[in-house]
Amino acid sequence: MAEWLKRGKPEAERAEDDAKVRGIVEATLADIAARGDAAVRELSEKFDGYSPAGFRLTQDEIDALIAELSPRELDDIRFAQEQVRNFARAQRDSMLDIEVETLPGVILGHKNIPVQSVGCYVPGGKFPMVASAHMSVATASVAGVPRIIAATPPWQGKPNPAVIAAMHLGGAHEIYVLGGIQAVGAMAIGTETIDPVHMLVGPGNAFVAEAKRQLFGRVGIDLFAGPTETMVIADDTVDAEICATDLLGQAEHGYNSPAVLVTNSRRLAEETLAEIDRLLTILPTADTAGVSWRDYGEVILCDGHDEMLAVANDIASEHVQVMTDRDDWYLENMTCYGALFLGPRTNVSNGDKVIGTNHTLPTKKAGRYTGGLWVGKFLKTHSYQKILTDEAATLIGEYGSRLCMLEGFVGHAEQCNVRVRRYGGVNVPYGEGAPYRDAAE
């Protein structure tokens, strides 16, 4: 039976926090819908202290910001983007348009068509999330999205040069310096100066994630992504230093970033707890990571790997770092998670920043029903059909007519019947199903 050596906030308290966020987001989105640019500007002034002449950057402003970066910084951004593009291209190549003849004269197919406009949110209030631009903008570009707009909050009172460079190099057609609810709301709802998009993507804090949830239906969204979650599954093949480092490395994202250790080693669990206390005395971001660990950190001691697997699948964490004597067994058997990081040589930061897999991943148990952002999220698979012969039109029409009548849809049946009469010469009285015919006919 699993034993919790450390628990985070009770679920009731977390639900109360979520309810407060829902109310704030609902009122804010209604204000943006009613007042457009004026509401967006007030929100930017209130939350970011930022009120430029225009929130959309001009090409000259973009060029000037990129010029602030060193050649090494630009090379690093380009390297990371190329890794993301390479994997996205491979994924895109796996998605084929198809056309098959299922019966003589019956042609069915599908086409993968890019979403026509996408709004990419790149977080950056506390930390400028350069990598999020690669994950959303560059991946949308590989998918062939014809209009990609990107928004990010100001950082220390002005646009962050590295984030803007990543957006531009990734392929954004419009770049806005806007953060939070006002950014995703403006992109989805539209204002006097921002045309609305068809889809929103990108991670964010609890307010951004909730805004995307409330906007779903008006626009498409990639998934519910945020706040960050991490899980370490470990046995005694690794030590406390690496476990503690991997937990706190993600806890520093925000004050409500769950970090969970699942292990079958009491010694490793206790040593990891002690190591976390030690690291929090020297970690520069301990003010954030320490609050997350205090309120949302958990250590779960299990009897063995089967129980560790069951606990991990139930939690369905966004990031799952697996460091055991059977990493591939977890790859084969885990079913609910955002992304796996297998073995001690890799880590979540690789996935976050550079290795090439997408870092926009499902949170709050959404890994039970969806994977993360990938090139396929920007593509819509649309089916089509055509019938090439009179014989096929008659055959399918007869079956269709009878099946429509089985459900009571007389008008539906007549769509089939008119083809049976026209192309098959079969007299089907109006309002009746097509007759059964002997195969020899």
C-alpha positions in Angstrom: 0.0 0.0 0.0 1.5 3.4 -1.0 2.6 5.6 1.8 2.7 9.4 1.5 5.8 10.6 3.4 4.9 14.2 2.3 1.6 15.6 1.0 0.8 18.8 -0.7 -2.3 21.0 -0.3 -5.6 19.0 0.2 -7.7 18.7 -2.9 -10.4 20.9 -1.4 -8.0 23.8 -1.0 -6.8 23.4 -4.6 -10.4 23.4 -5.8 -11.1 26.6 -3.9 -8.1 28.2 -5.6 -9.3 27.1 -9.0 -12.8 28.5 -8.3 -11.3 31.9 -7.5 -9.3 31.8 -10.8 -12.4 30.9 -12.8 -14.3 33.9 -11.5 -11.5 36.4 -12.3 -11.0 35.0 -15.8 -14.7 35.0 -16.6 -15.1 38.6 -15.7 -11.9 39.6 -17.5 -12.9 37.9 -20.8 -16.3 39.5 -20.7 -14.6 42.9 -20.3 -12.4 42.2 -23.3 -15.4 41.1 -25.4 -17.3 44.3 -24.4 -14.5 46.9 -24.6 -11.8 45.5 -26.9 -8.6 47.4 -27.1 -9.5 49.7 -24.2 -9.9 46.8 -21.8 -6.7 45.1 -23.1 -4.7 48.3 -22.5 -6.1 48.8 -19.0 -5.2 45.2 -18.1 -1.7 45.6 -19.5 -1.2 48.7 -17.4 -2.6 47.1 -14.3 -0.7 43.8 -14.4 2.4 44.6 -16.4 2.8 48.3 -16.0 3.1 48.5 -19.8 1.2 50.8 -22.2 3.1 51.4 -25.5 1.7 53.3 -28.4 1.0 49.9 -30.0 1.2 46.4 -28.7 2.1 44.9 -32.1 5.8 45.2 -32.8 6.9 46.7 -36.1 9.6 45.1 -38.2 12.1 47.8 -37.2 11.3 47.2 -33.5 11.8 43.5 -34.0 15.1 44.0 -35.8 16.4 46.3 -33.1 15.5 43.8 -30.3 17.3 41.0 -32.2 20.3 43.2 -32.6 20.7 43.3 -28.8 21.5 39.5 -28.7 25.0 38.2 -29.0 26.0 35.9 -31.9 26.2 33.0 -29.4 22.7 33.6 -28.1 21.3 33.7 -31.6 23.1 30.5 -32.6 21.7 28.8 -29.5 18.2 29.8 -30.4 18.6 28.6 -34.0 20.1 25.3 -32.8 17.2 24.6 -30.5 14.6 25.6 -33.1 16.3 23.3 -35.7 15.9 20.4 -33.2 12.2 21.2 -32.8 11.7 21.6 -36.5 13.5 18.3 -37.3 11.2 16.3 -35.0 8.1 18.2 -36.2 9.0 17.5 -39.8 9.4 13.8 -39.1 6.0 13.9 -37.3 4.4 15.7 -40.3 5.8 13.2 -42.7 4.0 10.5 -40.8 0.7 12.1 -41.4 -0.4 11.1 -44.9 -3.3 12.2 -47.0 -5.1 9.0 -48.1 -7.5 8.0 -50.9 -8.8 4.4 -51.2 -11.4 2.6 -53.3 -13.4 0.7 -50.7 -15.8 -0.8 -53.2 -15.8 -0.7 -57.0 -16.5 2.9 -57.9 -16.5 4.2 -54.2 -13.7 6.5 -53.3 -13.0 7.6 -49.8 -10.2 9.8 -48.5 -8.9 12.4 -46.1 -6.8 15.5 -46.4 -4.7 17.1 -43.6 -5.3 20.8 -43.8 -3.5 23.4 -41.6 -5.6 25.5 -39.2 -5.8 28.8 -40.9 -4.8 31.1 -38.0 -3.2 30.4 -34.7 -2.4 32.5 -31.6 0.7 31.3 -29.8 1.1 32.4 -26.2 4.7 32.5 -24.8 4.8 33.0 -21.0 7.4 35.5 -19.7 6.3 37.4 -16.7 8.6 35.7 -14.1 10.9 33.9 -16.6 11.2 34.8 -20.3 10.2 31.5 -21.9 12.2 31.6 -25.0 11.7 27.9 -25.7 7.9 28.2 -25.8 8.3 30.1 -29.0 10.0 27.2 -30.6 7.4 24.8 -29.4 4.4 26.7 -30.7 5.5 29.1 -33.4 8.1 27.0 -35.2 5.9 23.9 -35.0 2.9 25.8 -36.4 5.2 26.9 -39.2 6.2 23.4 -40.1 2.5 22.5 -40.2 2.0 25.2 -42.8 -0.3 27.5 -40.8 -0.7 30.6 -43.0 -1.3 33.2 -40.2 0.7 32.7 -36.9 0.5 35.5 -34.3 2.4 35.4 -31.1 2.0 37.2 -27.8 4.3 37.5 -24.8 4.3 39.8 -21.7 6.9 42.5 -21.3 9.9 41.5 -19.2 11.3 44.1 -16.8 9.2 46.7 -18.5 10.0 46.0 -22.2 9.9 43.3 -24.8 12.4 40.5 -24.1 14.9 40.4 -27.0 15.5 36.6 -26.9 11.8 35.8 -26.8 11.1 38.2 -29.7 14.0 36.7 -31.7 12.7 33.2 -31.1 9.2 34.2 -32.3 10.5 35.9 -35.4 12.9 33.2 -36.3 10.2 30.6 -35.6 8.0 32.2 -38.3 5.5 34.5 -36.5 3.7 36.8 -38.8 2.5 39.2 -36.1 4.1 39.7 -32.7 2.4 41.4 -29.7 3.8 42.4 -26.4 0.9 41.3 -24.2 0.6 39.0 -21.3 -1.9 36.9 -19.4 -5.6 36.8 -19.8 -5.5 40.0 -21.9 -3.2 38.3 -24.5 -5.2 35.1 -25.0 -8.5 36.9 -24.8 -7.5 39.5 -27.4 -6.2 36.8 -29.8 -9.3 34.6 -29.4 -12.1 37.3 -29.2 -10.4 39.9 -31.3 -10.3 43.7 -30.8 -10.3 46.7 -33.0 -6.7 46.2 -33.8 -6.2 42.4 -33.5 -8.1 40.0 -35.8 -9.2 36.9 -33.9 -7.6 33.5 -34.5 -9.0 30.0 -35.0 -6.9 28.3 -32.4 -4.9 29.1 -29.2 -1.8 27.2 -28.2 0.9 27.5 -25.6 1.5 27.1 -21.9 0.9 29.6 -19.1 0.0 30.2 -15.5 -3.3 29.2 -13.9 -5.1 32.3 -15.3 -3.9 31.6 -18.9 -4.9 27.9 -18.7 -8.3 28.8 -17.3 -8.8 31.5 -20.0 -8.0 28.9 -22.7 -10.5 26.5 -21.1 -13.3 29.2 -21.1 -12.5 30.2 -24.7 -12.6 26.7 -26.0 -15.5 26.4 -28.4 -15.1 30.0 -29.6 -11.7 28.9 -30.7 -9.8 25.6 -30.7 -7.1 25.0 -28.1 -4.1 22.7 -28.0 -4.7 21.3 -24.5 -4.8 22.5 -20.9 -1.2 23.3 -20.2 -0.2 24.8 -16.9 0.9 25.2 -14.2 3.9 22.9 -14.6 3.9 19.5 -13.0 6.8 17.0 -12.6 7.2 13.5 -11.3 10.3 11.5 -10.6 9.9 7.7 -10.6 13.1 6.3 -9.0 14.5 3.3 -7.3 17.8 2.8 -5.6 19.8 2.8 -8.9 20.0 6.6 -8.5 20.8 9.0 -5.6 19.1 11.7 -3.7 21.0 14.6 -5.4 19.7 13.8 -8.8 16.2 13.2 -7.6 16.1 16.4 -5.6 17.6 18.4 -8.4 15.0 17.2 -10.9 12.1 17.9 -8.6 13.2 21.5 -7.7 14.3 22.2 -11.3 10.6 22.2 -12.2 9.2 23.5 -8.9 10.9 26.9 -9.6 8.4 27.5 -12.5 5.8 29.0 -10.1 4.2 28.9 -6.7 1.8 26.1 -7.6 3.9 23.7 -9.6 3.4 20.1 -8.2 6.6 18.0 -7.9 6.2 14.4 -6.9 8.7 11.6 -6.0 7.4 8.0 -6.5 9.8 5.4 -5.2 10.1 2.0 -3.7 13.1 2.9 -1.6 12.5 4.4 1.8 16.2 5.4 2.1 16.0 7.3 -1.2 12.8 9.0 -0.2 14.2 10.2 3.1 17.5 11.2 1.6 15.8 13.1 -1.1 13.7 15.1 1.4 16.9 16.0 3.2 18.6 17.0 0.0 15.7 19.2 -1.1 16.0 21.0 2.2 19.8 21.5 1.6 19.3 22.7 -2.0 16.7 25.2 -1.0 19.3 27.0 1.1 21.5 27.6 -2.0 19.1 27.7 -5.0 18.7 31.2 -6.3 15.1 30.6 -7.2 14.3 29.0 -3.8 11.7 31.7 -3.0 9.5 30.3 -5.7 10.6 26.6 -5.7 10.4 26.4 -1.9 6.7 27.6 -1.8 5.8 25.1 -4.6 7.6 22.3 -2.7 5.9 23.2 0.6 2.4 23.5 -0.8 2.5 21.0 -3.7 5.4 18.7 -3.2 4.8 15.0 -2.5 6.8 11.9 -1.7 5.1 8.6 -2.2 6.7 5.3 -1.0 5.4 2.2 -2.8 5.8 -1.5 -2.3 7.3 -2.2 -5.8 7.3 -1.2 -9.4 3.7 -2.4 -10.1 2.4 -0.1 -7.4 4.7 2.7 -8.6 3.2 2.4 -12.1 -0.3 2.4 -10.8 0.3 5.5 -8.7 2.0 7.3 -11.6 -0.8 6.5 -14.0 -3.3 7.8 -11.6 -1.5 11.1 -11.0 -0.9 11.5 -14.8 1.8 14.1 -14.4 2.9 16.4 -17.1 6.6 15.5 -17.0 7.7 12.0 -15.8 11.4 11.4 -15.2 12.0 7.6 -14.9 15.3 6.5 -13.4 15.0 2.8 -12.5 16.5 -0.6 -13.3 13.6 -1.1 -15.8 13.1 2.2 -17.7 11.8 0.5 -20.8 9.2 -1.4 -18.8 7.7 2.0 -17.8 7.8 3.1 -21.5 5.9 0.0 -22.4 3.4 0.1 -19.6 2.7 3.8 -18.7 -0.5 5.1 -20.2 -1.2 8.4 -18.6 1.4 11.2 -18.7 2.6 14.2 -20.7 6.1 13.1 -21.7 8.6 10.6 -20.5 12.2 11.2 -19.8 13.9 7.9 -19.6 17.1 7.3 -17.6 19.4 9.5 -15.6 21.3 10.9 -18.6 18.3 12.9 -19.8 16.1 15.3 -17.8 13.0 17.5 -18.2 15.1 20.6 -19.0 16.3 18.9 -22.1 12.7 18.5 -23.3 11.9 22.0 -22.1 14.6 23.8 -24.0 16.5 22.0 -26.7 16.2 18.2 -27.5 13.4 18.6 -30.0 10.2 17.1 -28.4 7.5 19.6 -27.6 7.3 21.0 -24.1 3.7 22.1 -24.2 2.2 19.1 -22.4 -1.1 18.1 -20.6 -1.5 19.0 -17.0 -4.2 18.4 -14.3 -4.7 14.7 -15.4 -5.3 15.7 -19.0 -2.7 13.1 -20.0 -5.4 10.5 -19.5 -7.0 11.6 -22.7 -4.6 13.7 -24.8 -0.9 14.0 -25.6 1.0 17.2 -25.9 1.3 19.8 -28.6 2.8 18.5 -31.8 2.6 19.3 -35.5 -0.6 17.3 -35.8 -2.4 19.7 -33.5 -2.2 22.3 -36.2 -3.6 20.1 -38.8 -7.3 19.2 -39.3 -8.0 15.8 -40.9 -11.0 16.3 -43.3 -12.7 13.4 -45.0 -14.2 13.3 -48.5 -16.1 10.8 -50.7 -17.0 10.4 -54.3 -18.9 7.8 -56.3 -17.7 7.2 -59.8 -20.2 4.6 -61.3 -24.0 4.2 -61.5 -23.6 0.7 -60.1 -21.9 2.0 -56.9 -24.4 4.8 -56.5 -27.2 2.3 -56.7 -25.6 -0.2 -54.3 -24.7 2.4 -51.6 -28.0 4.2 -52.1 -30.1 1.1 -51.5 -28.2 0.3 -48.2 -28.4 3.9 -47.2 -32.1 4.2 -47.9 -33.0 1.2 -45.8 -30.7 2.2 -42.9 -32.2 5.7 -42.9 -35.7 4.3 -42.7 -34.6 2.0 -39.9 -33.9 5.2 -37.9 -37.1 7.0 -39.1 -35.3 9.6 -41.2 -37.5 9.7 -44.3 -35.9 12.8 -45.8 -32.5 11.2 -45.4 -33.8 8.1 -47.1 -35.0 10.2 -50.1 -31.5 11.5 -50.6 -30.5 7.9 -51.2 -33.7 7.0 -53.1 -33.4 9.7 -55.7 -29.9 8.3 -56.7 -31.3 4.7 -56.7 -34.1 5.9 -59.1 -31.8 8.0 -61.3 -28.7 5.8 -61.5 -30.2 2.4 -61.0 -33.5 2.5 -62.6 -35.2 1.1 -59.5 -38.6 2.5 -58.7 -38.6 3.4 -55.0 -41.9 5.0 -53.9 -41.4 8.4 -52.1 -41.2 7.9 -48.4 -40.3 4.2 -48.5 -37.0 2.4 -48.2 -35.3 0.8 -51.2 -36.3 -2.8 -51.8 -34.0 -5.7 -51.0 -32.7 -7.2 -54.2 -31.3 -10.7 -54.8 -27.6 -10.6 -55.3 -28.0 -12.2 -58.7 -29.9 -9.1 -59.9 
